[in-house]
Amino acid sequence: MSILHLSFDYPGFLHKDKTKAVKNLIDAQNEFDNLVFSMKRSANPFSDYRVVKTDYGFGMRVFGLPFGIFLTPCMRFAGRRILKTLRNNSVDFDMIHAHKLTFEGIIAFSLAERLGIPYIVTIRGDSDLKVIRAKWWARPLYGKILGGASKILFLTPWTRYQLEHYFPAIPFQEKAVLIPNIIEPSRQVSTTGHTKNNKFVSVFKLDSYKRKNIKRVIKAMDALHASIPSVGLDIIGPGTEKSKKVIQKYIDSCKYPSRFNLLGSVPNEQLVHVYPKYLGLVLPSNPETFGLVFIEALNSGLPIIYAKNAGVDGFFEEYRKVGVKVDSRSVKEISDALKQVYENNEAYTASVQHFKDEGKLDAFSRKRVTEDYLGILRALLA
């Protein structure tokens, strides 16, 4: 039995800088054959659009205009090219997995109609919801794709809640399955016996400072200093000099700029052992599809401050004391969350340890995600 995977996010010769999230899920299971059709959009009509055979399947560029103009016909044309390629190479498959709704889902829907085989679709919160909000006229098509899918895979709970708003007629109760990205904490970390350094920490690639919401975080910390001037913030991550200067400018506008530190890049193997010294991780970034940094922080015993309707929101509802979720647009909510975690740090840290002891981080492990994913495949391919 064979699965055709359609992805614009598969790391390979077309994508040197993509994360391994899609690849990790595909590689995690070897019970069924995997055939990957990796794609990359190009608005340049003179790009190389040849189909290239790879060790994982095929790769090709797909013509696509900016801002999703003519998105549907471009995806349907890509589907015809894919089908022709597979037939020319005598490739058969029994099911399709579209690793995003709003792009790959159109291709999967077209192929499934022609071939009469089932398909499943993954919802990728940031990119899929952005397209659905903007392209309101295409929602009937996306509704058909969701309606025809055998299963709908969600990386995070909050994404499902938002999708239910746009497509109330879809029976999500029957179709929806939570399959998070595989995130194996790098190592077991001792969370006891550390002296707190009276600081929070924020960890991200500095060039993404807008997306990571650091300006509001700095403003929130500045507001907190009105009542707790001793608390500090360390900002960790690599970045260009330009990004560092922008962030430093935000810091210099604060009442106590000396309470902020730009520490630059710290290797992950060191970072996980540094985490327990902090009061908490503050990273209310939005949009945020997921985020390894939150799981690494929890694994190191660190409470987290994160954004509502983004990233890891929805995973910790039973363990509210592992962190605080905030409106990413509200400096006041971020500041209040910092104060809350500061004043109740022992309780939050103990709750994170209990969360770990209960094995809740196992939900992101390769073993658990693989078992859940295989359960879907076996049911559909039996």
N, C-alpha and C positions, 0 to 999 in steps of 0.2 A: 504494500500500500504506500502511496506517495502523496506528499503535500507540496503544492506550489505556493511559495511565499512571495508576496509582492511587497516591495519596500523601496521607499525613497531615502531611507535612513540606514541602509546596510553598509557598514565600513568595508571598504575594498578599494579597488583601483579608481573607482569614480569618486569615492568619498574618503579622503585621508584623515579628516578631522571629526568624523561622526563618532558618537559614543557607541559602546558595544551592547546597548540595551536589547536591540532586536536580535543581534547575533547571539547574545548569551541565551536568550529564550530558545532560539532555533537549535543551537548546539546542545542545549540541556537534554534534549530527548533524542534517542537513537533507535527507538522502537519502530519508527516509520521513516521512510526515505524522505529527505528534505531536498527540494529543488528551489533555489533562490533566484528570482528575477530582480536584480538590483537596478534601480533607475535614478537618473539625475536630471532635473529640469534645466533647460537652457533656452534663453531668449534669443540666442545668436543663430540666425538661419544658416550660418556657415560652419557651425560646430560639426564635429564628427559624430554622426548619428548611427554609425554601424553597430550592429549587435556583436558583442564580444563574448566568446565562450570562456568561462572561468572554472576554477576548481569547485565552486559552490553552485554553479548553474550558468547564468547569463547576466550580462550587464549592458545597458544602453542608455544613451541620452534621449530625453523626451522633450520635444519642443513645447514651450509654454511661455506665454506672455506674462509680464509683471502684473501684480494685483489680481491674479486669478482670472484675467480676461480670457474668455473662450475656454475656461478650464474643462468643462464637460466634454466638448468635442475633442479637445487635445487628449484627454484620458481615454476616450473611446477609440481614438486612432491608435494610441499606444497599445490598447488591448488587442486590436487587430494585428499589429506587428508582433506582439507576444505570441498570439495564437499561431500565426504563420511560422514563426521561428520554432516553436515547439513541434509543430507538425512536420516541418522540414527536417527536424532532428529526431523524428519518431519518438518523441517524449510523451508518455502518458502520465496522468496524475488523477487522484481520486478526490481531492479536496483542495480548496484554495483558502489561504490565510492572507487577508489584506491587513497590513500592519498600520493602516490609518484609514479612517472613514472617508474623508473628503477628497482624497486623491486616489489611493490604491483601491478604495471601496468602489469607486465608479468602474474601474477596470475589472474587479472581481465580479461585480454584478453583471457586467456585459458578458464576461467569459462563462459565468455560471448559466446564464440564459441560453447561450449557444450550445453548451455541452451537457446541461442537465445534471450538474454535480453540486454538492453543497459547498458553502463558504462560511467562514467566520471572519469577524472584523474586530480589530482593536481600536479603541477610542483613545487618542492621544490628546489630553486635555487642552493644552495651550493652542496647538495648531488647529485641531479640529473645531474647537469652539469658536476660535477667531474667524474661521471661514463661515461657519454656520451663522454667526451674528451678522457678518458683513453681507453674505450672499443669501438674503432672505428669500429671493425668488427660486433658489435651488433647493430649498428645504423639502419640497415634495419629493424630489429625486432622492435626497438623503433618507427621507422617511421610507421610501420603497427599498432602499439598500438595507436599512435596519430591519424592515419587515421581512425581507427575504433571507437574512442571515440566520444560520442555524444557532449561533451563539454570538453574543456581543461581549467582548473582553474589555474590562476597565482596569486601568493602571492604578487609579485612585478612586475612593468613594465619592468625593465631591464632584467629579466629572459626571458620574451617573445622575446625581441630583439635578445638575444643570441640563443634561440632555433630556431628562424626563419632562422638563419644562417646555422644551421645544417640540417634543414628539410624544404627547400624552397618550396617543392611540397605540403605541408600541408596547407589547407585553413584556416589559423589562423584568418583571418578577420571574418569568420563565426563561428568558434569554440571557440575562446579565450574569456575568461571572467576574469576580475580582481576581485578577492575575497581576500582581505588582511586578515591577522590575526586579530582577535578581540582584540583591545587594548583600554580599557576604562581608560582614565587618572584617577588617584586615587581620585582626587578632583579638584574643581575649585580653581585656585590660582590667587591671585592679582599680577599683573605684573607691577604695578605702585607704585611710592613712595619709591623705593629701591635705596640705594646708592651703586654704583658699587664698587667692591673691587680691580679693576685693575688686575683681574686674569681670566684665563680660567680654565675649569674643565674637567676632563676625568673620566668617571664612568664605572667600569667593575669589574668582578671577577679577582683578580690579578693573579690567576693561569693560566689565559688565556692571559697572557701578549704578547705572540708571535702573536696569532690570532688578538689581539686588537691593534697591531702595535705600542705599547707604546715606543719602542726604537726609531723609526723614529719620533714620536711626540716629544720626549725629545730632539732629535737632531735638530728638526725644531725650537723648542723654544730656544734652545741654539743659533741657527743662528739668530733668531729674536733679541736676546739680544745684538747683535752687533750694532743695531740702536735704540732699545727700551729696555734698561736694566732694567727698572722698572716693566715690566709686569711679572706676575707669573703664575704658573700652580699648581693646586691642583689635586691630584690623589686620588679618592675615591673608596673603594671597599674592600671586605674581601679577604683574601688570606693566604697562608702558609708563614712561616718565610723564607723558601727557595725562594719563589717568591718575597717577599719584598726585600730580599738581592740582588737579580738580578736587580730589578728595581732601587734600591738605588745605585748600582754600575754604572748604566747608568747615574744617576743624578750626582754622584760624579765626573764624567768625564767632566762635563760642566763647563763653565767659571763662572757662578753664581749659584752654587748648592743651595744656600739659597733661591732662587726664586722658588724652587720646594718643595712641601709638600706631603708626603704620609699620608693621614688622616685616613686610615683604613675604616671600615664599618660604614655607616650612615644609620639608618632606613629610608625607603622610605617616610614615612609620614613626616619626618623632611627634607629629601632631596628636596622634591618638593618646600618647602618654602625657602630653601637655594639657589636654582638655580637662582632666579632673581638677586642675588647680583653679579653674574659672567658676564663676557663679552660674553661668548659663551661656548658651549660644543664642544670639539674636540675629535673625535673618528673615525678616518678613518680606521676602521677594515676591513679586507678582508682575508678570506671569511666571509660574514655575511649574513645570510638568511633574517633577518628582524631586530628587535631590539626595545623593549619597551622603552629603555632609550631615543631614539630620540624623540618619541612622548611625553614622560613626560617632556623633556626639552622644546619642543615647547609649550606645554601646560603651562609651567611656564614662557613663554616669552623669551626663550633663543635661539639665533641663533645657528646653528649647522654646524660643519665641518665634512663631511662624505665622504665615498669612492665612486668613480665611479664604476658602475657595481657591486654593492653590497648593501645589506641592503635596505634603503629607497630611493635609487636613482630612479628617474622617477616620484615620487609622487608630486614633487614641481616645475615642470617645469614652471608653470604659475606664481609662486612666487619665483623667483630666489633669491630674497633678504632675504629669511628666512635662508639662509646658503650658504655654498660654498662646491661644491664637488671637490674632488682632486684625482689624481692618488695615490693610497695608497703606491706605491713603491717609490714615489718621495719626498724626504725630502724638496726640494726646493718648490714644490707645496704646501705642508702642511705649510711651513713657510710663503709663500706668502699669503696663505689663512688666517693665524693667523693675519698677518699685515693688510690685507684688512678688516677683521671684527673689529680689534682694532681701525683702523683709521676712520671707518664709523659705529661705534657701534650704534649711535642713529638711523641711517637710518635702520640698520638691525633689531634692536629691535622694531622699529615702524612697519616694514614690518611683523614681526612675530605676532604682536598684530592685524594687519589688517587681516592676515591669519586666526587667531583665530576668529575674529569678523565675518568673512565671513562664518564661520562654516565648514572650510575645514577639521578640525580634526574629524568631524562626519563620514567621510568615513571609519574610523576604529572602529566605535561604534558597539556595539552588535546589535542595532536596524537596522542600515544600512546594515551591513554584513548579518544579518539574512534575511532581505527583498530580497537582491540580490541572496542569496543562495536558498531561497524558490522559487524565480522566475524561477531558473533553474530546480529545482525539479518538480515544478508544470507543466512546459512545457513538460518535459520528461515523466511524469507519468499521464498526463491527459487522 
